[in-house]
Amino acid sequence: MSGFVVTYEDVERAAKQIEGVAVRTPLLEFAALNARVGQRVLVKFEGAQRTGSFKFRGAYNRLSRLTEQERKAGVVAWSSGNHAQGVAAATQLLAMPAAIVMPADAPTIKIANTRAYGAEVVLYDRYTQSREEIATKLAQQRGAVLVPSFDDPHIIAGQGTVGLEILQQSAALGAEVDRVLVCCGGGGLLAGTATAIKASRPEIKLYSAEPADFDDTARSLQTGQREHVKAGAQSICDALQAPSPGKLTFPINQALVSGGLTVTDDEVRSAIRFAFANMKLVVEPGGAVALAAVLAAKLPVSEKVCAIVVSGANVDPSFYAALLMD
């Protein structure tokens, strides 16, 4: 895998870099989930991670490597919320300034939490403005380091520590995993996880899980080129609305991922309710797509073990309450 921008050794280095700062999140098993889907399922719960999502892993791995001069200048990032919080928390720990470009319609809890970590929030309209252009211009004006949400080697490697932990924790449980389902927006978590897992367990199959109208990775895996989300597409999965797979992440996923699964917003809603009622977990819409795919039987049942990544728990309280009461 030396031809890729990220290697297994990069993920191992990232694990050492974030050790003691990031949380080693649990790999959980639920009798109710196993019974519902008819096989053994292990749940990697990234809602227990610092800031409530996996994003802190990559953010800290990237920012902790900045020089003293770069830290003084600060960073600029763009995010619908989880990368924003990950970057903001990392910059707070590293005592450096941060400005985060966020959509005005992002969940209020994500905007509030990002500000609470001390970051400056710059709001934009996701349907009429380009977050990348706004962030790039801001970084140039301030001489700050631009921190992409997924298309960065250190970000991908940091997210790949999820895959390392799945391998280590499933082995400790005596569980023979044969498939791993990963929530997918720009593909950073998927690419990192696939890099970590395939290096030592090439027989394990990985699948992306996406909202139905944001299935650009699934379509890209089919066509062999980077496809784009259709204009005007909408979903309750605010964390998974990247316009296309990343330039760095897609070649990795194209080589290592077996296919893409998609779920509807209604299937995501059902998964969130199931997680609350039967798993006692709070899950945000974007974090629930892999769980939704399993519950909706998007993959045939296997005699071995399926592992899924629940990637975040940062759900807006009013949305969550209304969904549970519906």
C-alpha positions as CSV (number, residue, x, y, z in Angstrom):
1,M,0.0,0.0,0.0
2,S,3.0,2.2,-0.3
3,G,1.5,3.8,-3.4
4,F,-1.2,5.6,-1.3
5,V,-0.8,8.8,0.5
6,V,-1.3,7.0,3.9
7,T,0.2,3.7,5.0
8,Y,-0.4,1.3,7.8
9,E,2.7,2.7,9.5
10,D,1.2,6.2,9.3
11,V,-1.8,4.9,11.2
12,E,0.4,3.3,13.8
13,R,2.3,6.6,14.3
14,A,-1.0,8.4,14.6
15,A,-2.1,6.0,17.3
16,K,1.0,6.8,19.3
17,Q,0.6,10.6,18.7
18,I,-3.0,10.7,20.1
19,E,-2.5,8.1,22.8
20,G,-3.5,9.5,26.2
21,V,-5.3,12.4,24.6
22,A,-7.9,10.8,22.5
23,V,-10.3,8.2,24.0
24,R,-9.9,4.5,23.2
25,T,-13.6,4.1,22.5
26,P,-15.5,0.9,23.4
27,L,-16.4,-1.9,21.0
28,L,-19.9,-2.9,22.2
29,E,-22.2,-5.8,21.7
30,F,-26.0,-5.8,22.2
31,A,-28.2,-8.9,22.5
32,A,-31.1,-6.9,21.1
33,L,-29.2,-5.9,18.0
34,N,-27.9,-9.4,17.4
35,A,-31.4,-10.8,17.7
36,R,-32.8,-8.2,15.4
37,V,-30.3,-8.8,12.5
38,G,-29.7,-12.5,13.1
39,Q,-26.0,-12.4,13.5
40,R,-23.3,-11.1,15.9
41,V,-22.7,-7.3,15.5
42,L,-20.0,-5.3,17.2
43,V,-20.5,-1.5,17.5
44,K,-17.5,0.8,17.6
45,F,-19.1,3.8,19.5
46,E,-17.3,7.0,18.6
47,G,-19.9,9.0,20.4
48,A,-17.7,8.3,23.5
49,Q,-14.8,10.0,21.8
50,R,-13.7,13.5,22.9
51,T,-16.1,16.0,21.4
52,G,-18.6,13.2,20.7
53,S,-17.3,12.0,17.3
54,F,-14.3,10.3,15.7
55,K,-13.1,13.6,14.3
56,F,-11.0,14.5,17.3
57,R,-8.6,11.7,16.3
58,G,-7.6,13.2,13.0
59,A,-7.7,16.8,14.1
60,Y,-5.3,16.2,17.0
61,N,-3.0,14.0,14.9
62,R,-2.7,16.9,12.4
63,L,-2.5,19.9,14.7
64,S,-0.1,18.4,17.3
65,R,2.4,18.1,14.5
66,L,2.4,21.9,13.7
67,T,5.6,23.9,14.3
68,E,5.6,26.6,17.0
69,Q,5.4,29.3,14.4
70,E,2.4,27.6,12.7
71,R,0.7,27.3,16.0
72,K,1.0,31.0,16.7
73,A,-0.6,31.8,13.3
74,G,-3.5,29.4,14.1
75,V,-5.6,27.3,11.8
76,V,-8.7,27.6,9.6
77,A,-11.1,24.7,8.9
78,W,-14.5,24.0,7.4
79,S,-17.0,21.6,8.8
80,S,-20.7,21.0,9.4
81,G,-19.9,20.4,13.0
82,N,-17.9,17.4,14.1
83,H,-14.6,18.3,12.4
84,A,-15.2,21.8,13.7
85,Q,-15.5,20.5,17.3
86,G,-12.5,18.2,16.9
87,V,-10.3,21.0,15.6
88,A,-11.6,23.5,18.2
89,A,-10.9,21.0,21.0
90,A,-7.4,20.2,19.7
91,T,-6.5,23.9,19.3
92,Q,-7.7,24.6,22.9
93,L,-5.5,21.8,24.2
94,L,-2.6,23.1,22.1
95,A,-3.2,26.8,23.0
96,M,-3.6,28.1,19.5
97,P,-6.3,30.1,17.7
98,A,-8.8,28.6,15.3
99,A,-11.5,29.9,12.9
100,I,-14.1,27.4,11.7
101,V,-16.3,27.9,8.6
102,M,-19.7,26.3,9.4
103,P,-23.1,26.2,7.6
104,A,-25.6,28.5,9.2
105,D,-28.1,25.6,9.4
106,A,-25.8,23.3,11.3
107,P,-27.2,21.8,14.5
108,T,-27.1,24.5,17.1
109,I,-25.4,22.2,19.6
110,K,-22.5,21.8,17.2
111,I,-22.1,25.5,16.7
112,A,-22.4,26.2,20.4
113,N,-19.9,23.5,21.3
114,T,-17.4,24.7,18.7
115,R,-17.5,28.2,20.2
116,A,-17.3,26.8,23.7
117,Y,-13.9,25.3,22.9
118,G,-12.7,28.8,22.1
119,A,-12.9,28.8,18.3
120,E,-14.2,31.6,16.1
121,V,-17.2,30.4,14.0
122,V,-17.8,31.9,10.5
123,L,-21.2,31.0,9.2
124,Y,-22.1,30.5,5.5
125,D,-25.0,29.3,3.4
126,R,-24.3,25.7,2.3
127,Y,-26.6,26.0,-0.7
128,T,-25.2,29.2,-2.2
129,Q,-21.6,29.5,-1.0
130,S,-18.5,27.4,-1.0
131,R,-17.0,26.6,2.4
132,E,-13.7,25.7,0.8
133,E,-13.4,29.0,-0.9
134,I,-14.3,31.0,2.2
135,A,-11.9,29.0,4.4
136,T,-9.1,29.2,1.9
137,K,-9.4,33.0,1.6
138,L,-9.5,33.4,5.3
139,A,-6.4,31.2,5.8
140,Q,-4.5,33.2,3.2
141,Q,-5.5,36.5,4.8
142,R,-4.4,35.4,8.3
143,G,-1.4,33.3,7.3
144,A,-3.0,30.4,9.0
145,V,-2.8,26.7,8.3
146,L,-5.8,25.2,6.4
147,V,-7.0,22.0,8.0
148,P,-9.3,20.0,5.6
149,S,-12.0,17.8,7.1
150,F,-10.8,14.6,5.3
151,D,-8.4,15.2,2.5
152,D,-5.2,15.4,4.5
153,P,-2.7,12.5,5.2
154,H,-2.5,13.1,8.9
155,I,-6.3,13.5,9.2
156,I,-6.8,10.1,7.4
157,A,-4.2,8.4,9.5
158,G,-5.7,9.7,12.7
159,Q,-9.2,8.4,11.7
160,G,-7.5,5.1,10.8
161,T,-6.9,4.5,14.5
162,V,-10.6,3.5,14.7
163,G,-9.6,0.5,12.5
164,L,-6.7,-0.4,14.6
165,E,-8.8,-0.4,17.7
166,I,-11.5,-2.6,16.0
167,L,-8.9,-5.2,15.2
168,Q,-7.4,-5.2,18.7
169,Q,-10.7,-5.1,20.6
170,S,-12.4,-7.8,18.4
171,A,-9.5,-10.1,18.8
172,A,-9.7,-9.6,22.6
173,L,-13.3,-10.6,22.4
174,G,-12.5,-13.7,20.3
175,A,-14.7,-12.3,17.5
176,E,-13.9,-13.2,13.9
177,V,-14.9,-10.1,12.0
178,D,-15.5,-10.5,8.3
179,R,-17.1,-7.2,7.4
180,V,-16.8,-3.6,8.6
181,L,-19.4,-0.9,7.8
182,V,-18.2,2.7,8.1
183,C,-20.2,5.9,7.9
184,C,-19.0,8.0,4.9
185,G,-19.0,11.6,4.0
186,G,-15.7,12.6,2.3
187,G,-14.2,9.3,3.0
188,G,-11.5,10.0,5.5
189,L,-12.7,7.7,8.2
190,L,-13.4,4.9,5.7
191,A,-9.9,5.3,4.0
192,G,-8.1,5.3,7.3
193,T,-10.0,2.4,8.7
194,A,-9.6,0.4,5.5
195,T,-5.8,1.1,5.5
196,A,-5.5,-0.1,9.1
197,I,-7.6,-3.2,8.7
198,K,-6.6,-4.4,5.2
199,A,-2.9,-4.3,6.1
200,S,-3.2,-7.2,8.5
201,R,-6.6,-8.7,7.7
202,P,-7.0,-8.5,3.9
203,E,-9.9,-10.9,3.9
204,I,-12.1,-8.5,5.8
205,K,-14.5,-6.6,3.5
206,L,-15.2,-2.9,4.2
207,Y,-18.3,-1.0,3.0
208,S,-19.2,2.6,3.0
209,A,-22.6,3.6,4.4
210,E,-24.2,6.9,3.1
211,P,-27.5,8.7,3.0
212,A,-29.5,7.9,-0.2
213,D,-29.1,11.3,-1.8
214,F,-25.5,11.6,-0.8
215,D,-24.3,8.3,-2.2
216,D,-21.3,9.8,-4.2
217,T,-18.9,7.3,-2.7
218,A,-21.1,4.3,-3.6
219,R,-21.6,5.6,-7.1
220,S,-17.9,6.4,-7.4
221,L,-16.9,2.9,-6.4
222,Q,-19.2,1.6,-9.2
223,T,-18.0,3.9,-12.0
224,G,-14.3,4.1,-10.9
225,Q,-14.3,7.9,-10.9
226,R,-15.2,10.6,-8.4
227,E,-18.9,11.3,-8.7
228,H,-20.7,14.3,-7.3
229,V,-23.8,14.9,-5.2
230,K,-26.7,16.3,-7.2
231,A,-27.5,19.9,-6.7
232,G,-30.2,20.6,-4.1
233,A,-29.8,17.2,-2.4
234,Q,-30.9,17.2,1.3
235,S,-30.7,14.8,4.2
236,I,-31.1,14.8,8.0
237,C,-27.5,13.5,8.0
238,D,-25.8,16.9,8.3
239,A,-22.4,15.3,9.0
240,L,-22.3,13.4,5.7
241,Q,-22.9,16.1,3.1
242,A,-19.5,16.3,1.3
243,P,-20.1,17.2,-2.3
244,S,-17.8,14.4,-3.6
245,P,-15.2,11.8,-2.4
246,G,-11.8,13.3,-1.6
247,K,-8.9,13.4,-4.0
248,L,-6.8,11.6,-1.5
249,T,-9.4,9.4,0.1
250,F,-11.1,8.0,-3.0
251,P,-8.0,6.2,-4.5
252,I,-7.6,4.4,-1.1
253,N,-11.3,3.5,-0.9
254,Q,-11.4,2.5,-4.5
255,A,-8.6,0.0,-3.9
256,L,-9.6,-1.3,-0.5
257,V,-13.4,-1.0,-0.2
258,S,-15.8,-3.7,-1.4
259,G,-18.8,-1.6,-2.1
260,G,-21.2,1.2,-1.0
261,L,-24.5,0.9,0.9
262,T,-27.1,3.6,1.1
263,V,-30.0,4.2,3.5
264,T,-33.0,6.5,3.5
265,D,-33.6,9.2,6.1
266,D,-36.5,7.1,7.4
267,E,-34.2,4.2,7.9
268,V,-31.8,6.5,9.7
269,R,-34.6,7.7,12.0
270,S,-35.5,4.1,12.8
271,A,-31.9,3.4,13.6
272,I,-31.7,6.3,16.0
273,R,-34.8,5.2,17.8
274,F,-33.5,1.6,17.9
275,A,-30.2,2.8,19.4
276,F,-32.0,4.8,22.1
277,A,-34.6,2.1,23.0
278,N,-32.4,-1.0,22.7
279,M,-28.8,0.0,23.0
280,K,-29.2,3.0,25.3
281,L,-27.0,5.1,23.0
282,V,-27.5,8.6,21.7
283,V,-26.6,8.7,18.0
284,E,-26.7,11.6,15.6
285,P,-28.2,11.0,12.1
286,G,-24.8,10.9,10.2
287,G,-23.4,8.6,12.9
288,A,-26.3,6.2,12.5
289,V,-26.1,5.2,8.8
290,A,-24.0,2.1,9.3
291,L,-26.3,0.9,12.0
292,A,-29.3,1.8,9.7
293,A,-27.7,-0.3,6.9
294,V,-27.4,-3.3,9.2
295,L,-31.0,-3.0,10.6
296,A,-32.4,-2.6,7.1
297,A,-30.6,-5.8,6.0
298,K,-28.5,-4.0,3.3
299,L,-26.0,-6.9,3.5
300,P,-26.7,-10.6,3.7
301,V,-26.3,-12.2,7.1
302,S,-22.9,-13.9,7.7
303,E,-22.0,-16.7,10.1
304,K,-19.0,-14.5,11.3
305,V,-19.1,-11.1,12.9
306,C,-20.0,-7.7,11.4
307,A,-18.5,-4.6,12.9
308,I,-20.1,-1.2,12.4
309,V,-18.8,2.3,13.3
310,V,-21.3,4.6,15.0
311,S,-19.3,7.7,14.2
312,G,-20.9,10.4,16.3
313,A,-23.5,11.5,19.0
314,N,-23.8,15.2,18.4
315,V,-27.5,15.5,17.8
316,D,-29.5,18.6,18.2
317,P,-31.7,18.2,21.3
318,S,-34.9,19.5,19.8
319,F,-34.5,17.4,16.7
320,Y,-33.8,14.3,18.8
321,A,-36.7,14.8,21.2
322,A,-39.1,15.3,18.3
323,L,-37.8,12.2,16.5
324,L,-38.2,10.0,19.6
325,M,-41.7,11.3,20.3
326,D,-42.9,10.9,16.7
